Amino acid sequence: MREYVTTAIPYVNGAPHIGHAVDYCLADTAARYFRLKGDEVRFQVGTDEHGGKIFQKAEELNIPVEKYVKENSDAFRDFIGKLNISYTDFIRTTDEAHIRRCQEIWKKLQDHIYLASYEGWYCTGCERFITEKECQENHGVCPDHQKPYEKIKEENYYFRISDFKSQIKAKIESDELLILPDFRKKEILKLLDDSPDVSISRPREQLKWGVTVPGDESQVMYVWIDALSNYITVLGYPEQDISEWWPAAAQFVGKDILRFHAIIWPAMLLGLGLELPKVIVSHGMILADGQKMSKSIGNVVDPIEVINKYGLDAFRFFFLRHVDTFADSDYTAEKFDEAYKNELANDLGNLVQRLATLAKKNNIQLGNSAVLELSTGYCELMDKFEFSKAFDYCWEKVQDLNKRIDEEKPWMLAKAGETEKLENCLKKLLVDLLQVNTELTPFMPDACGKIAEILRDPIAPPKVPLFPK
């Protein structure tokens, strides 16, 4: 099978943060799992590079905006590399091909686009328009940026979401468009009824940095047609047939941008006559000591600092096992350190070392003889994108193997000279650990690659400790 996995493209007006890391790691886990099953995978990442905030920041720094977005895009590419993300496609919304394809998409949606005057509320920080209801609920202040909404009046192009509401609702209710977790699906269905038509352009005098609206030089595309289209422009749409890869097997987004991906994006796809993605996976936020991370509070966790201190395997271990795939989860340095030392280093690291040492001492080798199949329970969880639960499922096997070594006492079999029993015992333990190691590979590819080498050929000097305390 062919599977297509996507990540939300981050806005390049700031440095990569922990939320980006989680998004990438979750999508990477899905991509690696599909490959583990034998599927061919395309995996998209990229950067969102147009908009007023970016233009303003470049002006503040007194550097050309093209240079500013290139430097920030490169920073994200470097960050993605540090996380060992197995992407196949990197898209920048300033790519000429993307701009050209966005303009063609606009033309294809023309029957659902109209020009109208707008007077209402706008958040510069979010770069989006705010409904009167939302403004009142937030007492006129953006909860994310802590700045008052602006009252603006301008003429924009609108995309008629109302043309597609009934179709979107039916596809979400039937799970043809599956939104995970289920409680997010319910939230979207409630929001859908009140979703207004959406502004998809701004006057050039207000938004200088963006894609020109086809046939109207005075208007620039607003974020939706530009940024959301990246998922299909990177595949070559509309110039190429994308049916080989589309619809996407899974699109990973944070909960804060789910409504755009579950309402505006499906409306665009329906307007283009394309299928909707099979699954939208919405993950929660990482909290620090129970609070939302904020520069002003000073509780922001730098993912690179964590990786530099503990290594990438430890980073992926914590944020894929101890962070719930779907819900908000808490991070503290103490929790991370405890998980690293007591679980990763002790449960798995010591297990590999003990088995490798016993196998080496007793001249036991598996080579490539072991035939491995993914277990049903593991696949059921992974197929539902319940990655933290699947990780726990694997870890129970790791802990069971530690108990089995203590119960079966292979060193006593060696001491008693029971060679055949010893060989059978060690081979079974090695195969079972190799099996669970294979299932852990999408989560910790680097460590699991090293472990596989050690377990298949423990006569070679063990590359341990894998996770130094």
C-alpha positions in Angstrom: 0.0 0.0 0.0 0.9 3.6 -0.4 0.4 5.9 2.6 0.7 9.7 2.9 1.4 11.3 6.3 1.4 15.1 6.9 2.4 17.6 9.6 1.1 21.1 10.1 3.6 23.5 8.6 4.8 26.0 11.3 4.8 29.7 10.9 8.4 30.9 10.6 8.2 34.0 12.8 9.7 32.2 15.8 12.0 29.3 16.8 11.0 25.7 16.8 9.4 24.7 20.1 8.3 21.6 22.0 4.9 21.6 20.3 6.5 21.3 16.9 8.7 18.5 18.2 5.7 16.5 19.4 3.8 17.0 16.1 6.9 15.8 14.1 7.5 12.8 16.4 3.9 11.6 16.2 3.8 11.9 12.4 7.2 10.2 12.2 6.0 7.3 14.4 3.1 6.8 12.0 5.3 6.9 8.9 7.8 4.5 10.4 5.0 2.1 11.5 3.5 2.1 8.0 7.0 1.3 6.6 7.4 -1.5 9.2 4.2 -3.1 7.8 5.8 -2.9 4.3 3.9 0.1 3.0 5.4 2.8 0.7 5.3 6.2 2.5 5.4 9.8 1.5 5.8 12.1 4.5 5.5 15.9 4.2 7.0 18.6 6.4 7.6 22.3 5.6 7.3 25.9 6.6 4.5 28.6 6.3 6.3 31.7 5.2 3.8 34.4 4.2 1.9 36.9 6.4 2.0 40.3 8.0 3.8 39.2 11.2 6.7 37.8 9.1 7.0 41.0 7.0 6.9 43.2 10.1 9.6 41.1 11.9 11.9 41.3 8.9 11.4 45.1 8.8 12.2 45.3 12.5 15.4 43.4 11.9 16.2 45.5 8.8 16.8 42.5 6.6 15.1 41.4 3.4 12.0 39.3 4.1 13.2 36.6 1.6 16.4 36.3 3.7 14.5 36.2 7.0 12.1 33.4 5.9 15.0 31.4 4.3 17.0 31.5 7.6 14.0 30.5 9.7 13.0 27.8 7.3 16.5 26.4 7.5 16.3 26.5 11.3 13.2 24.3 11.1 14.8 21.9 8.6 17.8 21.6 11.0 15.5 21.0 13.9 13.6 18.3 12.0 17.0 16.6 11.3 17.9 16.6 15.0 14.7 14.7 15.7 15.6 12.1 13.0 12.2 12.7 11.2 12.0 10.4 8.2 10.2 12.9 5.9 10.3 12.6 2.1 9.1 16.0 1.1 9.9 19.5 2.5 7.7 22.3 1.2 8.1 26.1 1.6 5.1 28.2 0.9 7.5 30.7 -0.9 8.4 28.0 -3.4 7.5 29.1 -6.9 5.7 25.8 -7.6 3.6 26.2 -4.5 2.7 29.8 -5.4 1.7 28.8 -8.9 -0.4 25.9 -7.8 -2.1 28.0 -5.1 -3.3 30.4 -7.7 -4.6 27.5 -9.8 -6.4 26.2 -6.8 -8.0 29.6 -6.2 -9.3 29.6 -9.8 -10.7 26.1 -9.3 -12.6 27.3 -6.2 -13.9 30.5 -8.0 -17.6 29.4 -7.9 -17.4 29.4 -4.1 -15.6 32.7 -3.7 -17.2 36.2 -3.5 -16.0 39.7 -2.8 -17.5 41.5 0.3 -16.9 44.3 2.7 -16.0 43.3 6.2 -16.2 45.3 9.4 -15.3 43.6 12.6 -12.6 42.2 14.9 -9.1 41.0 14.0 -6.2 39.6 16.0 -2.8 40.6 14.6 -1.0 37.9 16.7 -3.3 35.1 15.4 -3.5 36.7 11.9 -7.2 35.9 11.8 -10.6 37.5 12.0 -12.7 37.1 15.2 -16.4 36.6 15.3 -18.5 39.0 17.5 -19.4 36.1 19.7 -15.8 35.0 20.2 -14.8 38.7 20.9 -17.4 38.9 23.6 -16.5 35.6 25.2 -12.8 36.7 25.4 -13.8 40.2 26.7 -12.2 41.8 23.6 -8.7 40.4 24.4 -6.9 37.5 22.6 -6.3 34.8 25.3 -3.1 33.6 23.4 -1.5 37.0 22.9 -3.0 39.0 25.7 -3.7 41.9 23.3 -7.0 43.6 22.5 -8.6 42.7 19.2 -8.6 45.4 16.5 -11.7 46.8 14.8 -11.0 46.9 11.1 -13.0 47.6 7.9 -11.9 46.3 4.5 -12.9 44.6 1.4 -11.9 40.9 1.1 -12.6 37.8 -0.9 -14.6 35.1 1.0 -14.8 31.4 0.7 -18.4 30.1 1.0 -18.0 27.4 3.8 -21.8 27.3 3.8 -21.8 25.5 0.5 -20.2 22.4 2.1 -21.3 22.3 5.7 -23.9 19.5 5.3 -21.4 17.3 3.4 -18.6 17.9 6.0 -21.0 17.1 8.8 -22.1 13.8 7.2 -18.5 12.7 6.5 -17.4 13.5 10.1 -20.5 11.8 11.6 -19.9 8.7 9.5 -16.2 8.7 10.3 -15.4 8.8 6.5 -13.4 11.8 7.8 -12.2 10.3 11.1 -11.2 12.9 13.7 -9.2 11.6 16.6 -9.8 11.6 19.5 -13.5 11.3 19.6 -14.1 14.2 22.0 -12.5 16.5 19.4 -14.8 15.1 16.8 -17.7 16.2 19.0 -16.2 19.7 19.4 -15.9 20.1 15.7 -19.5 19.1 15.0 -20.6 21.7 17.5 -18.4 24.4 15.9 -19.5 23.5 12.4 -23.0 24.8 12.7 -21.8 28.3 13.6 -18.9 28.4 11.2 -19.2 31.5 9.0 -17.8 32.0 5.5 -14.1 32.7 5.8 -12.1 35.6 4.6 -9.4 34.3 2.2 -7.7 37.6 1.2 -6.5 40.9 2.5 -5.8 44.2 0.7 -2.2 44.4 -0.4 -1.9 47.7 1.5 -2.6 45.7 4.7 -0.7 42.5 3.8 2.3 43.1 1.6 3.9 39.7 1.8 1.9 36.9 0.2 0.5 35.2 -2.9 -1.3 37.6 -5.3 -5.0 36.8 -5.9 -5.4 35.7 -9.5 -6.9 38.5 -11.5 -6.8 41.1 -8.7 -3.4 42.6 -8.0 -4.9 44.7 -5.1 -5.5 41.6 -3.0 -3.2 39.0 -1.4 -4.2 35.5 -0.4 -4.8 35.1 3.2 -3.4 32.1 5.1 -6.1 29.5 4.3 -5.7 28.9 0.5 -2.0 29.5 0.8 -1.0 27.4 3.8 -3.6 24.6 3.8 -3.0 23.9 0.1 0.5 22.8 0.9 -0.6 19.2 1.6 -1.6 18.7 -2.0 0.7 21.2 -3.8 3.7 19.3 -2.5 2.3 16.3 -4.4 2.0 18.3 -7.6 -1.7 19.3 -7.5 -3.3 20.5 -9.7 -0.7 20.0 -12.4 -0.3 16.3 -11.6 -2.6 13.5 -10.8 -2.2 12.9 -7.0 -4.6 9.9 -6.7 -1.6 7.6 -6.1 -1.1 9.3 -2.7 -4.2 11.2 -1.9 -6.3 11.0 0.3 -3.8 11.2 3.2 -3.7 8.3 5.5 -3.2 10.7 8.5 -2.8 14.4 9.0 -1.3 15.4 12.4 -2.3 18.8 13.9 -2.3 20.4 17.3 -5.7 21.0 18.9 -5.4 24.7 18.5 -5.6 24.4 14.7 -7.9 21.5 14.4 -11.0 23.5 13.5 -9.2 24.9 10.4 -8.2 21.5 9.3 -11.5 19.9 10.1 -13.8 22.6 8.6 -12.0 25.0 6.2 -9.7 22.3 4.7 -12.4 19.8 4.0 -14.5 22.6 2.4 -11.6 23.4 0.1 -11.1 19.8 -0.8 -14.8 19.3 -1.6 -14.8 22.5 -3.7 -11.9 21.0 -5.7 -13.7 17.6 -6.1 -11.0 15.8 -4.0 -11.5 13.2 -1.3 -11.1 14.2 2.3 -8.2 12.8 4.4 -8.8 9.5 6.0 -7.8 10.6 9.5 -7.0 13.9 11.2 -5.1 13.2 14.4 -5.3 16.1 16.9 -2.8 16.1 19.7 -2.8 18.1 23.0 -0.4 20.6 24.4 2.6 20.1 26.6 2.2 21.8 29.9 5.1 22.7 32.3 4.2 22.0 35.9 0.5 22.1 35.0 0.8 25.5 33.3 0.7 26.5 29.6 4.3 27.3 28.5 4.9 31.0 28.2 8.0 33.1 27.6 6.6 35.7 30.1 6.3 33.0 32.8 9.7 31.6 31.9 8.6 28.0 31.9 9.3 27.2 28.2 11.1 23.9 27.6 13.7 24.0 24.9 13.6 20.6 23.1 17.2 21.0 21.9 18.5 21.5 25.4 16.7 18.2 26.5 18.1 16.3 23.5 21.6 17.6 24.1 21.5 16.5 27.8 19.8 13.1 27.4 20.0 12.2 23.7 17.3 11.8 21.1 16.2 8.4 22.1 15.4 9.6 25.6 13.5 12.6 24.2 11.4 10.5 21.9 10.8 7.9 24.7 9.4 10.5 27.1 7.3 12.5 24.7 5.9 9.5 22.9 5.2 7.3 25.9 4.6 9.7 28.9 2.8 12.3 26.8 -0.7 11.2 26.0 -1.2 11.1 22.2 -4.4 13.0 22.3 -4.7 14.9 25.6 -2.7 17.7 27.3 0.2 16.3 29.3 2.5 17.7 31.9 6.3 17.9 31.6 8.7 18.4 34.4 12.5 17.9 34.5 12.0 15.5 37.4 9.5 13.3 35.5 11.8 13.2 32.5 14.8 12.3 34.6 13.0 9.6 36.5 11.6 8.0 33.3 15.0 8.0 31.7 16.9 6.4 34.6 14.2 4.0 36.0 12.6 2.9 32.7 14.7 3.5 29.6 18.2 2.9 31.2 17.1 0.3 33.8 14.2 -1.6 32.2 15.5 -1.7 28.6 19.2 -0.8 28.8 20.0 -3.3 31.5 17.8 -5.9 29.9 19.8 -5.7 26.7 23.1 -5.7 28.5 22.2 -8.7 30.6 21.0 -10.8 27.7 23.8 -9.8 25.4 26.4 -10.7 28.1 24.8 -14.1 28.7 24.5 -14.9 25.0 28.1 -13.9 24.4 29.4 -15.9 27.3 27.5 -19.0 26.2 28.2 -18.5 22.4 24.6 -18.0 21.4 23.8 -16.3 18.2 20.5 -15.6 16.4 21.9 -14.1 13.2 19.1 -13.5 10.7 17.2 -16.7 11.6 14.6 -15.1 13.8 11.2 -14.6 11.9 9.3 -11.7 13.5 5.7 -10.7 13.1 4.0 -7.7 14.6 1.6 -8.7 17.4 -2.2 -8.2 16.9 -2.5 -6.1 20.1 0.3 -3.8 19.0 -1.2 -3.3 15.5 -4.7 -2.6 16.8 -3.4 0.3 18.9 -1.0 1.6 16.2 -3.8 1.4 13.6 -5.9 3.7 15.8 -2.9 6.1 16.3 -3.0 5.4 20.1 0.8 5.7 20.2 1.2 6.3 23.9 -0.9 3.2 24.7 1.0 1.1 22.1 4.3 2.2 23.7 2.9 1.1 27.1 1.9 -2.2 25.5 5.5 -2.8 24.4 6.9 -1.7 27.7 4.9 -4.3 29.6 6.7 -6.9 27.4 10.0 -5.4 28.3 9.2 -5.6 32.0 7.9 -9.2 31.6 11.2 -10.2 30.0 13.1 -8.8 33.0 10.9 -10.9 35.2 11.4 -14.0 33.0 15.2 -13.7 33.2 15.0 -13.6 37.0 12.6 -16.6 37.1 14.3 -18.8 34.5 17.8 -18.1 35.8 19.8 -19.0 32.7 23.1 -18.5 34.6 22.0 -21.5 36.8 21.4 -23.6 33.7 24.9 -22.8 32.5 26.4 -23.6 36.0 24.6 -27.0 35.9 25.9 -27.8 32.5 22.4 -28.0 31.0 23.5 -26.8 27.5 20.4 -27.6 25.5 18.0 -26.0 28.1 20.3 -23.0 28.3 20.4 -22.5 24.5 16.6 -22.8 24.2 16.1 -20.4 27.1 18.5 -17.7 25.8 17.3 -18.0 22.2 13.7 -17.6 23.3 14.5 -14.6 25.4 16.6 -13.1 22.6 13.8 -13.6 20.0 11.2 -12.2 22.3 13.3 -9.1 23.0 14.0 -8.7 19.3 10.3 -8.9 18.7 9.4 -6.1 21.1 12.4 -4.1 19.9 11.0 -4.3 16.4 7.7 -2.9 17.7 9.5 -0.1 19.5 11.4 0.9 16.3 8.9 3.5 15.1 9.3 5.3 18.5 13.0 5.0 19.0 14.6 4.2 15.6 18.2 4.9 16.6 18.3 2.9 19.8 16.3 0.0 18.4 18.6 -0.2 15.4 21.6 -0.6 17.8 19.7 -3.1 19.9 18.8 -5.2 16.9 22.5 -5.4 15.9 23.5 -6.5 19.5 20.7 -9.1 19.8 21.3 -10.7 16.4 25.1 -10.9 17.0 25.9 -10.7 20.7 29.3 -12.4 20.0 30.4 -8.9 18.9 31.3 -6.6 21.8 27.9 -5.2 23.1 27.5 -1.5 22.4 26.3 -0.8 26.0 25.4 0.9 28.1 22.9 2.3 25.5 21.5 4.8 27.9 24.3 5.9 30.3 22.9 7.1 33.7 
